Amino acid sequence: MKKRSPLLGLCLSLASPAVYADHPSLALGEQMSGPVATLSAAPMLKGDISVGLFAEYQALDDIPDDTLRALGEAHEDVHSVDALWTTNVNAGYGLTDNLTLGASIPYVHRANIREPAHVHGAADEVSDLGDSDGVGDLRLFGQYRFLHSDEHDAHTALLAGIKTPTGDHDEIVDAPAEVDDGHDDEEPTEHASGRFEAEHQPGSGSWDPFIGIAHSRMWGGLSLHGSLLYSLATEGAQDTDLGDSVHYGVAAVYQLSAAEPSHAHDHPEAAHIHAAGIAWDAILEINGEWRDELEIAARVNATAAAISSLSRLVSGASSAAGGRPQSPSGSPSFRT
């Protein structure tokens, strides 16, 4: 059984100032080389193990207080987030040459969450709720390559899995604010009982299955990849359904330099091992996400669907030991 060193991936996303754009990209765990966020259809070899790290940072344009106040006076459910940082620990195992099993668990940090203060007589105020961070939900999945052409070096694979309700979903706001719950004859209640709303929690508290397809084609040092994945959201923490989502992406990967795998020599005077060389890949990748309406206790927040469609132009830099078919097994690669 082969073991591969950790993968380090860095994904920098340029996001629009949309209010509901603070959702992390989908990061699954069997990727070793090739695309950064787009799923590759080429499976791991039987018995291979991969352990990796995928980091994504989204710098979002904050919404000015005046705009938040105006939206609050119009009774819009809106918020502002300065930045989103997500770090995924990923793992994959090649059960067969066509079937890969994987797992991914994220740590999610949302910085400086702000929203209009929904307090009787204080519609012109803005609540600074602070930062929300914690361990997100564990994803378990399998990828099965059902089409493979040696002649054209093409691969097509199905992917299916489930997001489990294992993450933190009870993060507390820095300064719980009293909010108007819409009942004039009752006292205002605390903001989500002192907790961040479900959409700002690291975990959703829901079981969300997902299914998708990926295709990859190689021409020597050049490879093209495309993937489409649908996730079905169910009701979770705080009676909230975060909305179904579709993740899509295309990527072109060009191997700038090949690397020789590590090998050993047994000389009469001394045996020694030559370490693996370094391979360099250049990656151009475009990823996007569509997200459905957010529902809270059967109440639909239609605003989310209108402005949550987000496309990203992604450039990534990563290092990996081992690789896809375009890199020799056991050789590290650096991508930019």
ZABA-570349 format. One record per residue (C-alpha): residue number from 0; z, x, y. Coordinates in Angstrom, 1 decimal. Layout:
// ZABA-570349
{pos->NUM c3->Z c1->X c2->Y}
...
// end
This chain:
// ZABA-570349
{pos->0 c3->0.0 c1->0.0 c2->0.0}
{pos->1 c3->-1.0 c1->1.4 c2->3.4}
{pos->2 c3->1.2 c1->1.2 c2->6.5}
{pos->3 c3->-0.2 c1->1.3 c2->10.0}
{pos->4 c3->1.5 c1->2.4 c2->13.1}
{pos->5 c3->2.3 c1->-0.1 c2->15.9}
{pos->6 c3->-0.4 c1->-1.4 c2->18.1}
{pos->7 c3->0.2 c1->-1.5 c2->21.8}
{pos->8 c3->-1.9 c1->-3.9 c2->23.8}
{pos->9 c3->-1.9 c1->-4.6 c2->27.5}
{pos->10 c3->-3.6 c1->-7.6 c2->29.0}
{pos->11 c3->-3.7 c1->-8.1 c2->32.8}
{pos->12 c3->-4.8 c1->-11.6 c2->33.8}
{pos->13 c3->-6.0 c1->-12.7 c2->37.2}
{pos->14 c3->-4.8 c1->-16.3 c2->37.5}
{pos->15 c3->-5.6 c1->-18.9 c2->40.1}
{pos->16 c3->-2.7 c1->-20.3 c2->42.2}
{pos->17 c3->-2.8 c1->-23.5 c2->40.2}
{pos->18 c3->0.6 c1->-25.1 c2->39.8}
{pos->19 c3->0.5 c1->-25.4 c2->36.0}
{pos->20 c3->-1.3 c1->-22.1 c2->35.3}
{pos->21 c3->1.9 c1->-20.3 c2->34.1}
{pos->22 c3->1.1 c1->-20.5 c2->30.4}
{pos->23 c3->0.9 c1->-17.3 c2->28.2}
{pos->24 c3->-2.3 c1->-16.4 c2->26.3}
{pos->25 c3->-2.3 c1->-16.9 c2->22.6}
{pos->26 c3->-1.5 c1->-13.6 c2->20.8}
{pos->27 c3->-1.7 c1->-13.5 c2->17.1}
{pos->28 c3->-0.6 c1->-10.6 c2->15.0}
{pos->29 c3->-3.3 c1->-9.2 c2->12.7}
{pos->30 c3->-5.5 c1->-7.6 c2->15.4}
{pos->31 c3->-5.6 c1->-3.8 c2->15.1}
{pos->32 c3->-8.7 c1->-2.8 c2->17.0}
{pos->33 c3->-11.5 c1->-4.7 c2->18.6}
{pos->34 c3->-10.8 c1->-7.5 c2->21.1}
{pos->35 c3->-7.6 c1->-7.8 c2->23.0}
{pos->36 c3->-7.0 c1->-11.6 c2->23.0}
{pos->37 c3->-10.2 c1->-13.0 c2->21.4}
{pos->38 c3->-9.7 c1->-13.4 c2->17.6}
{pos->39 c3->-11.8 c1->-11.2 c2->15.3}
{pos->40 c3->-13.1 c1->-12.6 c2->12.1}
{pos->41 c3->-12.9 c1->-9.3 c2->10.2}
{pos->42 c3->-9.8 c1->-9.4 c2->8.0}
{pos->43 c3->-7.4 c1->-6.7 c2->7.1}
{pos->44 c3->-7.9 c1->-4.8 c2->3.8}
{pos->45 c3->-5.8 c1->-5.9 c2->0.8}
{pos->46 c3->-2.4 c1->-4.3 c2->0.9}
{pos->47 c3->-2.6 c1->-3.2 c2->4.6}
{pos->48 c3->0.2 c1->-3.8 c2->6.9}
{pos->49 c3->0.1 c1->-3.9 c2->10.7}
{pos->50 c3->2.9 c1->-4.1 c2->13.2}
{pos->51 c3->2.0 c1->-4.4 c2->16.9}
{pos->52 c3->2.9 c1->-5.3 c2->20.4}
{pos->53 c3->0.9 c1->-7.4 c2->22.8}
{pos->54 c3->2.0 c1->-7.6 c2->26.5}
{pos->55 c3->0.6 c1->-9.8 c2->29.2}
{pos->56 c3->1.4 c1->-10.0 c2->32.8}
{pos->57 c3->0.2 c1->-12.8 c2->35.1}
{pos->58 c3->0.7 c1->-12.5 c2->38.9}
{pos->59 c3->0.5 c1->-16.0 c2->40.4}
{pos->60 c3->0.2 c1->-16.9 c2->44.0}
{pos->61 c3->3.4 c1->-18.6 c2->45.1}
{pos->62 c3->3.2 c1->-22.0 c2->46.8}
{pos->63 c3->4.6 c1->-21.9 c2->50.4}
{pos->64 c3->7.7 c1->-23.9 c2->51.1}
{pos->65 c3->5.8 c1->-26.2 c2->53.5}
{pos->66 c3->3.4 c1->-27.1 c2->50.8}
{pos->67 c3->6.2 c1->-27.7 c2->48.3}
{pos->68 c3->8.0 c1->-29.9 c2->50.8}
{pos->69 c3->4.8 c1->-32.0 c2->51.4}
{pos->70 c3->4.2 c1->-32.4 c2->47.7}
{pos->71 c3->7.8 c1->-33.4 c2->47.2}
{pos->72 c3->7.6 c1->-36.1 c2->49.9}
{pos->73 c3->4.5 c1->-37.4 c2->48.1}
{pos->74 c3->6.7 c1->-37.6 c2->44.9}
{pos->75 c3->4.5 c1->-35.0 c2->43.1}
{pos->76 c3->6.0 c1->-33.2 c2->40.1}
{pos->77 c3->5.1 c1->-29.7 c2->41.1}
{pos->78 c3->6.6 c1->-26.2 c2->40.9}
{pos->79 c3->5.8 c1->-22.6 c2->41.9}
{pos->80 c3->6.2 c1->-19.6 c2->39.7}
{pos->81 c3->5.7 c1->-16.0 c2->41.1}
{pos->82 c3->4.9 c1->-14.3 c2->37.8}
{pos->83 c3->4.8 c1->-14.6 c2->34.0}
{pos->84 c3->5.5 c1->-11.7 c2->31.7}
{pos->85 c3->5.0 c1->-12.2 c2->27.9}
{pos->86 c3->5.6 c1->-9.6 c2->25.2}
{pos->87 c3->4.6 c1->-10.5 c2->21.6}
{pos->88 c3->5.8 c1->-8.7 c2->18.5}
{pos->89 c3->3.0 c1->-9.2 c2->15.9}
{pos->90 c3->2.7 c1->-8.5 c2->12.2}
{pos->91 c3->0.0 c1->-8.9 c2->9.7}
{pos->92 c3->-0.5 c1->-8.3 c2->6.0}
{pos->93 c3->-3.7 c1->-8.2 c2->4.0}
{pos->94 c3->-3.0 c1->-10.5 c2->1.0}
{pos->95 c3->-6.6 c1->-10.0 c2->-0.3}
{pos->96 c3->-9.7 c1->-8.5 c2->1.3}
{pos->97 c3->-10.5 c1->-12.0 c2->2.6}
{pos->98 c3->-7.1 c1->-13.5 c2->3.4}
{pos->99 c3->-4.7 c1->-12.1 c2->6.1}
{pos->100 c3->-1.2 c1->-13.5 c2->6.7}
{pos->101 c3->0.4 c1->-13.0 c2->10.1}
{pos->102 c3->3.3 c1->-13.8 c2->12.4}
{pos->103 c3->3.9 c1->-13.5 c2->16.1}
{pos->104 c3->7.0 c1->-14.0 c2->18.2}
{pos->105 c3->7.1 c1->-13.7 c2->22.0}
{pos->106 c3->9.6 c1->-12.8 c2->24.7}
{pos->107 c3->8.8 c1->-14.9 c2->27.8}
{pos->108 c3->9.9 c1->-14.3 c2->31.4}
{pos->109 c3->9.1 c1->-16.6 c2->34.3}
{pos->110 c3->10.0 c1->-15.2 c2->37.7}
{pos->111 c3->11.3 c1->-17.2 c2->40.7}
{pos->112 c3->10.7 c1->-20.8 c2->39.8}
{pos->113 c3->10.8 c1->-23.1 c2->42.8}
{pos->114 c3->10.3 c1->-26.8 c2->43.3}
{pos->115 c3->10.9 c1->-29.6 c2->45.9}
{pos->116 c3->14.5 c1->-30.7 c2->46.0}
{pos->117 c3->14.5 c1->-34.3 c2->44.7}
{pos->118 c3->17.7 c1->-35.3 c2->46.5}
{pos->119 c3->18.4 c1->-38.5 c2->48.4}
{pos->120 c3->17.7 c1->-37.7 c2->52.1}
{pos->121 c3->16.6 c1->-34.1 c2->51.4}
{pos->122 c3->12.9 c1->-34.3 c2->50.6}
{pos->123 c3->12.3 c1->-31.5 c2->53.0}
{pos->124 c3->14.3 c1->-29.0 c2->51.0}
{pos->125 c3->13.1 c1->-26.5 c2->48.3}
{pos->126 c3->15.2 c1->-25.6 c2->45.2}
{pos->127 c3->15.2 c1->-22.0 c2->44.1}
{pos->128 c3->15.9 c1->-22.3 c2->40.4}
{pos->129 c3->15.7 c1->-18.6 c2->39.6}
{pos->130 c3->14.2 c1->-16.9 c2->36.5}
{pos->131 c3->13.8 c1->-18.3 c2->33.0}
{pos->132 c3->13.6 c1->-15.8 c2->30.1}
{pos->133 c3->14.2 c1->-15.7 c2->26.4}
{pos->134 c3->12.7 c1->-15.5 c2->22.9}
{pos->135 c3->9.8 c1->-17.9 c2->22.4}
{pos->136 c3->8.7 c1->-19.8 c2->19.3}
{pos->137 c3->7.6 c1->-18.0 c2->16.1}
{pos->138 c3->4.0 c1->-18.5 c2->15.0}
{pos->139 c3->3.0 c1->-18.2 c2->11.4}
{pos->140 c3->-0.6 c1->-18.2 c2->10.4}
{pos->141 c3->-3.3 c1->-17.4 c2->7.8}
{pos->142 c3->-6.9 c1->-16.2 c2->8.4}
{pos->143 c3->-9.4 c1->-16.7 c2->5.6}
{pos->144 c3->-12.9 c1->-15.0 c2->5.8}
{pos->145 c3->-15.2 c1->-17.5 c2->4.1}
{pos->146 c3->-18.6 c1->-15.9 c2->5.1}
{pos->147 c3->-19.4 c1->-12.2 c2->4.9}
{pos->148 c3->-22.8 c1->-10.5 c2->5.2}
{pos->149 c3->-22.9 c1->-6.8 c2->4.3}
{pos->150 c3->-26.6 c1->-6.7 c2->5.3}
{pos->151 c3->-25.9 c1->-7.9 c2->8.9}
{pos->152 c3->-22.2 c1->-6.8 c2->9.0}
{pos->153 c3->-21.2 c1->-10.3 c2->10.0}
{pos->154 c3->-17.9 c1->-12.1 c2->9.4}
{pos->155 c3->-16.8 c1->-15.8 c2->9.8}
{pos->156 c3->-13.2 c1->-16.9 c2->9.3}
{pos->157 c3->-11.0 c1->-19.9 c2->9.5}
{pos->158 c3->-7.5 c1->-19.6 c2->11.0}
{pos->159 c3->-4.6 c1->-22.1 c2->10.6}
{pos->160 c3->-0.9 c1->-21.9 c2->11.3}
{pos->161 c3->2.0 c1->-23.5 c2->12.9}
{pos->162 c3->4.3 c1->-22.8 c2->15.9}
{pos->163 c3->7.9 c1->-23.3 c2->14.8}
{pos->164 c3->10.8 c1->-24.5 c2->17.1}
{pos->165 c3->12.7 c1->-21.3 c2->16.8}
{pos->166 c3->12.7 c1->-20.2 c2->20.5}
{pos->167 c3->15.2 c1->-20.7 c2->23.3}
{pos->168 c3->15.0 c1->-24.1 c2->25.0}
{pos->169 c3->18.3 c1->-24.4 c2->26.8}
{pos->170 c3->17.9 c1->-21.8 c2->29.6}
{pos->171 c3->20.1 c1->-22.7 c2->32.6}
{pos->172 c3->18.9 c1->-22.8 c2->36.2}
{pos->173 c3->20.6 c1->-20.3 c2->38.6}
{pos->174 c3->21.9 c1->-23.1 c2->40.9}
{pos->175 c3->21.6 c1->-26.6 c2->39.3}
{pos->176 c3->20.5 c1->-29.0 c2->42.0}
{pos->177 c3->21.3 c1->-32.7 c2->42.1}
{pos->178 c3->18.2 c1->-34.7 c2->41.7}
{pos->179 c3->17.1 c1->-38.3 c2->42.3}
{pos->180 c3->16.5 c1->-39.9 c2->39.0}
{pos->181 c3->14.8 c1->-42.9 c2->40.6}
{pos->182 c3->17.8 c1->-45.3 c2->40.3}
{pos->183 c3->19.1 c1->-46.2 c2->43.8}
{pos->184 c3->22.2 c1->-47.8 c2->42.4}
{pos->185 c3->23.3 c1->-44.7 c2->40.5}
{pos->186 c3->24.5 c1->-41.2 c2->41.5}
{pos->187 c3->21.9 c1->-38.4 c2->41.4}
{pos->188 c3->22.1 c1->-36.3 c2->38.2}
{pos->189 c3->21.8 c1->-32.5 c2->37.8}
{pos->190 c3->18.4 c1->-30.9 c2->37.4}
{pos->191 c3->17.7 c1->-31.5 c2->33.7}
{pos->192 c3->21.5 c1->-31.4 c2->33.1}
{pos->193 c3->21.5 c1->-27.8 c2->34.5}
{pos->194 c3->18.6 c1->-26.7 c2->32.3}
{pos->195 c3->15.1 c1->-25.7 c2->33.2}
{pos->196 c3->12.6 c1->-28.4 c2->32.4}
{pos->197 c3->10.9 c1->-28.0 c2->28.9}
{pos->198 c3->7.7 c1->-26.6 c2->30.4}
{pos->199 c3->9.7 c1->-23.7 c2->31.9}
{pos->200 c3->11.7 c1->-22.9 c2->28.7}
{pos->201 c3->10.7 c1->-19.9 c2->26.5}
{pos->202 c3->10.4 c1->-22.2 c2->23.5}
{pos->203 c3->9.2 c1->-25.8 c2->23.3}
{pos->204 c3->11.5 c1->-27.1 c2->20.5}
{pos->205 c3->8.4 c1->-28.6 c2->18.8}
{pos->206 c3->6.4 c1->-28.1 c2->15.6}
{pos->207 c3->2.8 c1->-27.4 c2->16.8}
{pos->208 c3->0.1 c1->-26.9 c2->14.2}
{pos->209 c3->-3.1 c1->-25.1 c2->15.2}
{pos->210 c3->-6.5 c1->-24.4 c2->13.6}
{pos->211 c3->-9.5 c1->-22.4 c2->14.7}
{pos->212 c3->-12.6 c1->-20.4 c2->13.8}
{pos->213 c3->-13.8 c1->-16.9 c2->14.6}
{pos->214 c3->-17.0 c1->-15.0 c2->14.2}
{pos->215 c3->-17.7 c1->-11.3 c2->14.5}
{pos->216 c3->-20.9 c1->-9.2 c2->14.3}
{pos->217 c3->-21.2 c1->-5.4 c2->14.3}
{pos->218 c3->-24.1 c1->-3.1 c2->15.1}
{pos->219 c3->-22.9 c1->0.4 c2->14.5}
{pos->220 c3->-20.5 c1->1.2 c2->17.3}
{pos->221 c3->-21.1 c1->-2.2 c2->19.1}
{pos->222 c3->-19.4 c1->-5.4 c2->18.0}
{pos->223 c3->-19.4 c1->-9.0 c2->19.4}
{pos->224 c3->-16.6 c1->-11.5 c2->18.8}
{pos->225 c3->-16.0 c1->-15.2 c2->19.6}
{pos->226 c3->-13.2 c1->-17.5 c2->18.7}
{pos->227 c3->-12.1 c1->-21.1 c2->19.3}
{pos->228 c3->-8.6 c1->-22.4 c2->18.5}
{pos->229 c3->-7.1 c1->-25.9 c2->18.9}
{pos->230 c3->-3.3 c1->-26.4 c2->19.0}
{pos->231 c3->-1.7 c1->-29.9 c2->18.6}
{pos->232 c3->1.5 c1->-30.3 c2->20.6}
{pos->233 c3->4.2 c1->-32.6 c2->19.4}
{pos->234 c3->7.4 c1->-33.9 c2->21.1}
{pos->235 c3->10.1 c1->-31.2 c2->21.4}
{pos->236 c3->13.0 c1->-30.4 c2->23.6}
{pos->237 c3->14.0 c1->-32.9 c2->26.3}
{pos->238 c3->11.6 c1->-35.5 c2->24.8}
{pos->239 c3->8.7 c1->-33.5 c2->26.2}
{pos->240 c3->5.2 c1->-33.1 c2->24.8}
{pos->241 c3->3.6 c1->-30.0 c2->26.5}
{pos->242 c3->0.1 c1->-31.2 c2->25.8}
{pos->243 c3->-2.6 c1->-30.1 c2->23.3}
{pos->244 c3->-4.5 c1->-26.9 c2->24.1}
{pos->245 c3->-7.8 c1->-25.2 c2->23.3}
{pos->246 c3->-8.0 c1->-21.4 c2->23.5}
{pos->247 c3->-11.5 c1->-19.8 c2->23.6}
{pos->248 c3->-12.8 c1->-16.3 c2->24.1}
{pos->249 c3->-15.8 c1->-13.9 c2->23.7}
{pos->250 c3->-15.6 c1->-10.2 c2->23.7}
{pos->251 c3->-17.9 c1->-7.1 c2->23.4}
{pos->252 c3->-16.4 c1->-3.9 c2->22.0}
{pos->253 c3->-18.2 c1->-0.6 c2->22.1}
{pos->254 c3->-16.9 c1->2.5 c2->20.3}
{pos->255 c3->-17.1 c1->5.4 c2->22.7}
{pos->256 c3->-16.0 c1->7.9 c2->20.1}
{pos->257 c3->-15.2 c1->7.9 c2->16.4}
{pos->258 c3->-12.2 c1->9.4 c2->14.8}
{pos->259 c3->-11.7 c1->11.1 c2->11.4}
{pos->260 c3->-8.9 c1->9.8 c2->9.3}
{pos->261 c3->-6.0 c1->12.1 c2->8.5}
{pos->262 c3->-6.5 c1->14.4 c2->5.5}
{pos->263 c3->-4.6 c1->17.2 c2->3.6}
{pos->264 c3->-5.5 c1->20.7 c2->2.6}
{pos->265 c3->-3.9 c1->22.6 c2->-0.3}
{pos->266 c3->-4.3 c1->26.3 c2->0.4}
{pos->267 c3->-2.8 c1->29.0 c2->-1.8}
{pos->268 c3->-0.6 c1->30.2 c2->1.1}
{pos->269 c3->0.5 c1->26.8 c2->2.3}
{pos->270 c3->-0.4 c1->23.1 c2->2.1}
{pos->271 c3->-0.8 c1->21.3 c2->5.3}
{pos->272 c3->-2.0 c1->17.9 c2->6.7}
{pos->273 c3->-4.4 c1->17.4 c2->9.6}
{pos->274 c3->-3.4 c1->14.4 c2->11.7}
{pos->275 c3->-5.9 c1->11.6 c2->12.4}
{pos->276 c3->-8.1 c1->12.0 c2->15.4}
{pos->277 c3->-8.4 c1->9.6 c2->18.4}
{pos->278 c3->-11.1 c1->6.9 c2->18.8}
{pos->279 c3->-11.9 c1->5.4 c2->22.1}
{pos->280 c3->-13.3 c1->1.8 c2->22.6}
{pos->281 c3->-14.6 c1->0.0 c2->25.7}
{pos->282 c3->-13.9 c1->-3.7 c2->25.8}
{pos->283 c3->-15.3 c1->-6.5 c2->28.0}
{pos->284 c3->-13.6 c1->-9.8 c2->27.3}
{pos->285 c3->-13.5 c1->-13.3 c2->28.8}
{pos->286 c3->-10.8 c1->-15.8 c2->27.7}
{pos->287 c3->-10.0 c1->-19.3 c2->28.7}
{pos->288 c3->-7.6 c1->-22.2 c2->28.0}
{pos->289 c3->-7.7 c1->-25.9 c2->28.5}
{pos->290 c3->-4.5 c1->-27.9 c2->28.3}
{pos->291 c3->-3.9 c1->-31.6 c2->28.0}
{pos->292 c3->-1.5 c1->-33.8 c2->30.0}
{pos->293 c3->2.2 c1->-33.1 c2->29.8}
{pos->294 c3->4.3 c1->-36.1 c2->28.7}
{pos->295 c3->8.0 c1->-36.5 c2->29.3}
{pos->296 c3->9.6 c1->-39.4 c2->27.4}
{pos->297 c3->6.2 c1->-41.2 c2->27.2}
{pos->298 c3->5.6 c1->-40.6 c2->30.9}
{pos->299 c3->2.3 c1->-38.8 c2->31.5}
{pos->300 c3->2.0 c1->-36.1 c2->34.1}
{pos->301 c3->-1.7 c1->-36.4 c2->34.8}
{pos->302 c3->-1.6 c1->-33.6 c2->37.4}
{pos->303 c3->-1.2 c1->-31.0 c2->34.6}
{pos->304 c3->-4.6 c1->-31.9 c2->33.0}
{pos->305 c3->-6.4 c1->-31.8 c2->36.4}
{pos->306 c3->-5.4 c1->-28.3 c2->37.3}
{pos->307 c3->-4.3 c1->-26.5 c2->34.1}
{pos->308 c3->-7.8 c1->-25.4 c2->33.0}
{pos->309 c3->-7.6 c1->-21.7 c2->33.5}
{pos->310 c3->-10.2 c1->-19.0 c2->32.8}
{pos->311 c3->-9.3 c1->-15.3 c2->32.7}
{pos->312 c3->-11.4 c1->-12.2 c2->33.0}
{pos->313 c3->-9.5 c1->-9.8 c2->30.8}
{pos->314 c3->-9.6 c1->-6.0 c2->30.6}
{pos->315 c3->-7.3 c1->-4.4 c2->28.1}
{pos->316 c3->-6.0 c1->-0.9 c2->27.2}
{pos->317 c3->-4.3 c1->-0.3 c2->23.9}
{pos->318 c3->-3.7 c1->2.3 c2->21.3}
{pos->319 c3->-3.7 c1->1.6 c2->17.6}
{pos->320 c3->-3.3 c1->3.5 c2->14.3}
{pos->321 c3->-5.9 c1->2.1 c2->11.9}
{pos->322 c3->-8.6 c1->-0.3 c2->12.8}
{pos->323 c3->-11.3 c1->-2.8 c2->12.1}
{pos->324 c3->-14.5 c1->-1.9 c2->10.2}
{pos->325 c3->-15.7 c1->0.0 c2->13.3}
{pos->326 c3->-12.8 c1->2.5 c2->13.0}
{pos->327 c3->-11.8 c1->4.5 c2->10.0}
{pos->328 c3->-8.6 c1->3.4 c2->8.4}
{pos->329 c3->-5.6 c1->5.4 c2->9.5}
{pos->330 c3->-7.2 c1->6.6 c2->12.8}
{pos->331 c3->-5.7 c1->5.7 c2->16.2}
{pos->332 c3->-7.9 c1->4.2 c2->18.9}
{pos->333 c3->-7.5 c1->3.9 c2->22.7}
{pos->334 c3->-9.2 c1->1.0 c2->24.4}
{pos->335 c3->-9.8 c1->0.4 c2->28.1}
// end
